[in-house]
C-alpha cells in the first residue's frame, strides 16, 4: 500500500500522460497532504513562480514519490480539486500499483558541481580508439601509442555542472564548443564519489548561448563509454542527494 512507504509531507512529482510523445512533458511538483483511503492521495496543487496551476479533473499522471525509504512511482487520475482553508488541493486516485523507482532510468539531479574539462582532439580520439581495440603488432607499438596519448594537447577549462544523471550532464561555461565534440571531464564530487576512470568522456549534443547569464554558454553532454562502476557511483550520489534535499525541505 502507498501509505506504508509514503508519508504525509513527502514530495511528489507529476508528469502528464497520454500526450504527444514529441511534446515536452512538464513536471509539476507537489506535496502529500493526506490519504483519504487506500486507493487515493490528497496533494497540494502545483505552484510555479507564485501562481497556482489548476490541473484538470480527469487528467492522468505518472506520480513519483520521494520518501525516506526511496523513490516510488505509480499512475493516477485526478478525481477532484478544491480549496481547503485557502490551500488548493487535488485528489488523485491510483490506477496502478506502487513500484520502487529503478535506477537505470537515470533520474536527473539539479546541482552545482565544479568541473574541469578539455575538448579532445582528433589525434587523441584516434589513439584512444587504437588502445581500446588493441590493434598492435607488438608491445612496443602499444607503448608508443600510450606515450603519444600522454603528449596530446590538453587545454583545461572550467565549468559548472547544473544538471546530472547517469546518462549525461548539463553544464555552464564561458567557452562555447561545437556539437559532436568529445569532452573529457573531471567532476569535483569531493570525497562523496569515487570515480575509477581518470576522466569521464562525453559527447556534446547541444550548445546554446545563455539568455539569462551574459557571457556564458550551456552545453548538454551525453556520457560515452562510461564504466559500469562509475555510472553506479554517479547514480548512487544522485539518489542520496535527492533524498537528502527532500528530507531537508520537510523540516
C-alpha positions as CSV (number, residue, x, y, z in Angstrom):
1,X,0.0,0.0,0.0
2,X,1.2,3.5,-0.8
3,X,0.9,4.9,2.7
4,X,3.0,2.1,4.1
5,X,6.1,3.7,2.4
6,X,4.9,7.2,1.6
7,X,4.3,9.7,4.4
8,X,2.3,13.0,4.8
9,X,4.7,15.8,3.9
10,X,6.7,13.8,1.3
11,X,7.4,15.4,-2.0
12,X,5.7,14.2,-5.1
13,X,6.2,14.9,-8.8
14,X,3.5,14.6,-11.5
15,X,4.1,14.1,-15.2
16,X,1.1,14.1,-17.5
17,X,0.4,11.0,-19.6
18,X,-1.5,10.4,-22.9
19,X,0.2,13.4,-24.6
20,X,2.0,13.5,-27.9
21,X,5.4,11.8,-27.3
22,X,7.2,14.6,-29.3
23,X,5.9,17.2,-26.9
24,X,7.9,18.2,-23.8
25,X,6.3,16.7,-20.7
26,X,6.4,19.2,-17.9
27,X,6.9,18.0,-14.4
28,X,4.8,19.5,-11.6
29,X,6.0,19.5,-8.0
30,X,3.6,18.9,-5.1
31,X,3.4,17.6,-1.6
32,X,1.4,14.8,0.1
33,X,-1.3,16.1,2.5
34,X,-3.4,13.1,3.4
35,X,-4.6,9.6,2.4
36,X,-8.4,9.5,2.5
37,X,-8.4,5.8,1.7
38,X,-6.1,3.0,0.4
39,X,-6.7,3.9,-3.2
40,X,-6.1,7.7,-3.4
41,X,-4.0,10.5,-2.1
42,X,-4.6,14.2,-1.4
43,X,-1.8,16.6,-2.6
44,X,-1.2,20.3,-2.9
45,X,-1.9,21.9,-6.3
46,X,1.4,22.8,-8.0
47,X,2.6,26.3,-7.7
48,X,5.0,27.8,-10.3
49,X,6.5,31.3,-9.6
50,X,3.8,32.0,-7.1
51,X,0.9,31.0,-9.4
52,X,-1.3,28.1,-8.7
53,X,-1.5,25.6,-11.6
54,X,-5.1,24.2,-11.7
55,X,-4.6,20.7,-13.1
56,X,-7.7,19.4,-14.7
57,X,-10.0,16.7,-13.3
58,X,-9.8,13.6,-15.4
59,X,-6.2,14.1,-16.5
60,X,-3.9,11.1,-16.0
61,X,-0.5,11.5,-14.5
62,X,2.6,9.5,-13.6
63,X,3.4,10.1,-10.0
64,X,6.9,9.9,-8.4
65,X,7.1,10.0,-4.6
66,X,10.2,10.9,-2.6
67,X,10.1,9.0,0.7
68,X,12.6,8.2,3.4
69,X,12.9,4.7,2.0
70,X,13.5,5.6,-1.6
71,X,11.8,6.8,-4.8
72,X,8.4,5.2,-5.8
73,X,6.3,5.5,-8.9
74,X,2.7,4.8,-9.9
75,X,0.0,6.1,-12.1
76,X,-3.1,8.1,-11.1
77,X,-6.0,10.2,-12.3
78,X,-7.2,13.5,-10.8
79,X,-10.7,12.9,-9.5
80,X,-11.4,16.3,-7.8
81,X,-9.8,19.6,-6.8
82,X,-10.9,22.1,-4.2
83,X,-9.9,24.9,-1.8
84,X,-9.5,23.8,1.8
85,X,-8.8,26.7,4.1
86,X,-7.1,28.7,1.3
87,X,-5.0,25.7,0.4
88,X,-5.6,24.4,-3.2
89,X,-5.7,20.7,-3.2
90,X,-6.1,17.7,-5.6
91,X,-7.4,14.2,-5.0
92,X,-5.6,11.6,-7.1
93,X,-6.9,8.1,-7.5
94,X,-4.3,5.4,-8.1
95,X,-4.6,3.4,-11.3
96,X,-1.6,1.2,-10.9
97,X,0.4,-0.4,-8.1
98,X,3.3,1.5,-6.5
99,X,6.7,0.4,-7.7
100,X,10.2,1.2,-6.5
101,X,12.0,3.6,-8.8
102,X,14.5,1.8,-11.0
103,X,17.9,3.5,-11.0
104,X,18.6,2.5,-14.6
105,X,16.0,5.1,-15.7
106,X,18.6,7.9,-14.9
107,X,16.9,10.3,-12.6
108,X,18.2,13.9,-13.1
109,X,19.6,16.0,-10.3
110,X,19.7,19.8,-10.2
111,X,23.0,20.6,-8.7
112,X,26.1,22.9,-8.6
113,X,29.3,21.0,-9.1
114,X,32.6,22.4,-10.2
115,X,34.0,20.9,-13.4
116,X,37.5,20.8,-15.1
117,X,37.4,19.7,-18.7
118,X,39.0,19.8,-22.1
119,X,38.0,19.1,-25.6
120,X,39.6,16.0,-27.0
121,X,41.5,16.4,-30.3
122,X,41.0,14.1,-33.3
123,X,44.5,12.7,-32.7
124,X,43.7,11.8,-29.1
125,X,40.4,10.2,-30.1
126,X,42.3,8.1,-32.7
127,X,44.9,7.0,-30.2
128,X,42.2,6.1,-27.6
129,X,40.4,4.0,-30.3
130,X,43.5,2.1,-31.1
131,X,44.1,1.3,-27.4
132,X,40.6,0.2,-26.9
133,X,40.7,-2.1,-30.0
134,X,44.2,-3.2,-29.0
135,X,45.3,-3.4,-32.7
136,X,49.0,-3.6,-32.2
137,X,51.5,-5.9,-33.8
138,X,53.8,-5.9,-30.8
139,X,54.1,-4.4,-27.2
140,X,56.4,-1.6,-28.5
141,X,53.7,-0.2,-30.8
142,X,51.2,-0.2,-27.9
143,X,53.7,1.6,-25.6
144,X,54.4,4.2,-28.4
145,X,50.6,4.8,-28.6
146,X,50.4,5.3,-24.8
147,X,53.2,7.7,-24.9
148,X,51.8,9.6,-27.8
149,X,48.4,9.8,-25.9
150,X,50.2,11.3,-22.9
151,X,51.6,14.0,-25.2
152,X,48.3,15.1,-26.7
153,X,47.4,18.7,-26.1
154,X,45.0,19.3,-23.2
155,X,43.7,22.8,-22.7
156,X,42.0,22.6,-19.4
157,X,38.9,24.8,-18.9
158,X,36.4,25.4,-16.1
159,X,32.7,24.9,-16.0
160,X,29.8,24.2,-13.6
161,X,27.6,21.1,-13.8
162,X,24.0,22.2,-13.1
163,X,22.1,19.0,-14.1
164,X,23.4,15.5,-13.7
165,X,22.1,12.0,-14.5
166,X,23.6,8.5,-15.0
167,X,23.4,9.2,-18.7
168,X,24.9,12.7,-19.0
169,X,25.1,16.2,-17.7
170,X,24.2,19.9,-18.5
171,X,26.9,22.4,-17.8
172,X,27.6,26.1,-18.0
173,X,30.9,27.5,-19.3
174,X,32.3,30.8,-20.5
175,X,33.5,28.9,-23.6
176,X,31.4,27.6,-26.5
177,X,32.1,24.3,-28.1
178,X,30.7,22.5,-31.2
179,X,28.1,19.8,-31.1
180,X,29.8,16.5,-31.8
181,X,33.0,17.4,-29.9
182,X,34.2,15.0,-27.3
183,X,34.7,16.3,-23.8
184,X,37.0,14.8,-21.1
185,X,35.7,15.7,-17.7
186,X,36.7,15.7,-14.1
187,X,33.6,16.5,-11.9
188,X,34.5,17.7,-8.5
189,X,32.4,15.4,-6.3
190,X,34.9,15.7,-3.4
191,X,35.1,12.6,-1.3
192,X,31.4,11.7,-1.9
193,X,32.0,9.8,-5.1
194,X,34.9,7.6,-6.1
195,X,35.4,7.6,-9.9
196,X,37.5,4.8,-11.2
197,X,38.4,6.3,-14.7
198,X,40.8,9.2,-15.0
199,X,38.2,11.1,-16.9
200,X,34.5,10.9,-17.7
201,X,34.1,11.1,-21.5
202,X,31.0,12.7,-23.1
203,X,29.9,13.9,-26.5
204,X,28.3,17.4,-26.8
205,X,24.7,17.0,-28.1
206,X,23.7,20.7,-27.8
207,X,25.3,24.1,-27.3
208,X,23.4,27.4,-26.7
209,X,24.2,30.9,-25.6
210,X,22.5,31.6,-22.2
211,X,20.0,34.4,-22.3
212,X,19.8,34.9,-18.6
213,X,23.6,34.9,-18.0
214,X,25.7,37.1,-20.2
215,X,28.9,35.6,-21.4
216,X,28.0,32.0,-20.6
217,X,27.1,29.0,-22.7
218,X,25.0,26.0,-21.9
219,X,26.1,22.5,-23.2
220,X,24.4,19.2,-22.9
221,X,26.7,16.2,-22.8
222,X,25.9,12.5,-23.2
223,X,28.3,10.1,-21.4
224,X,30.2,7.7,-23.6
225,X,32.0,4.5,-22.7
226,X,31.2,5.1,-19.0
227,X,32.4,2.3,-16.8
228,X,29.6,0.4,-15.0
229,X,31.2,1.1,-11.6
230,X,31.4,4.8,-12.4
231,X,27.8,5.0,-13.6
232,X,26.6,3.2,-10.5
233,X,28.6,5.6,-8.3
234,X,27.0,8.6,-10.0
235,X,23.5,7.2,-9.7
236,X,24.0,6.4,-6.1
237,X,25.2,10.0,-5.5
238,X,22.1,11.4,-7.2
239,X,19.8,9.2,-5.3
240,X,21.3,10.1,-1.9
241,X,21.4,13.8,-2.7
242,X,17.7,13.8,-3.7
243,X,16.7,12.0,-0.5
244,X,18.8,14.5,1.5
245,X,17.3,17.5,-0.2
246,X,13.7,16.3,0.2
247,X,14.3,15.5,3.8
248,X,15.7,19.0,4.3
249,X,12.6,20.5,2.6
250,X,10.3,18.8,5.1
251,X,11.9,20.4,8.1
